[in-house]
Amino acid sequence: MLEYLSINGVAEYLDVSVNSVKGYRRKSLTDTDRPDAVIDESSDYVLNVNHFPAPDVKVGNAYGWSQESIDAWNASRPRPGGGRPGPARKASDAPA
């Protein structure tokens, strides 16, 4: 069975707040005249490169993203200071 993450599910999966996910999504929607804009023909989205992905599915008014889409975006997204994320670590893996 296919499973998709809601905005709340994405927030839990990434261990961030729901408002953070909403912010990532809001920043991804942009004007078509920007040089980094890419029009997603399969939806009403205009996306910035390396920004939050368009939903993989829409059911009624609800959007869903696959873990693969979120993982690909999370691996490539810019970080503050220009860095890229490293491998995910559990709290138990943190240095003492």
N, C-alpha and C positions, 0 to 999 in steps of 0.2 A: 504494500500500500504506500502511495506517495504521501509524504507529510511535508507541510510547509510551516514556516515560522511566521507568526503575526508580529506586529511591532513589539508587543510585550515579550513574545518568544525570542525575537532577535536581541532585545535588551538583556534578557536572562542568559541567552547563549553567549553573548559577548561580555557579560558581567559589567554592564553599564546601565545607566538609568533610562527609563522610557523616554524622558525628555531629550536625552542625548541622541537616541535613535531618531526621534522626530526632527531634531536639529540637523542630523546628517542628511535625512531625507529632504528636508526643506532646502538645504544648501545645494542639493543635487538638481533641483528644478530651477531652470535658468532661462534667460532670453535666448532666442535663436540667433541673434546677431553676435553673440560672443564667439571669439575664435576657437575656444575649446569646447563648444557645444556640439553634441552629437544627437541627431534625432533618432529616437527609437521608433521604427515604423510599426512595431507591434502594439504600441500603446500611445497614450497622449503625452508621453514624457519627452522632455528635452533634457539631455543629461550632460553634465560636465564630466570630462575624462577623469577617472579615478575617484569619482564620487559614488555615493550610495546607489546600488543597482535598482533598475526598474523592477517592479514586482514580477515574479514568475507566474503568478496566478491572481485572478480577481474573482471573488465569489460574492455576489451582491455588492455591498459597499466595503467588504473586507479584502485586504491585500495579503499576499503570502509570498515568502521568499524561501528558496531551498537552502539547506545548509551549505551546499556547494557554492551557490551564488554569494552568500555572506562570507564564506571562507576566502573565495577569490578576491572579493572586494577588500576584506580585512587585511589580506596579505599584501595588497598593492597600494593601499591608501596612504597618503602622506601623513606624517606625524608632526606635531609641533617641533620646530627646530630642524625640519627637513628629513628626519630619520624614517626608517621603515621598521615595522614591527619585527621582533625576533620570534622564535618559537614560543607557543603558549606555555606558560608555567603555572603549576598549581601553587597555592599558598604554601603547601608543605615542601615545595622545592626551593622556596626563597632562602637566601643566605641567612644564617642565624646572627 
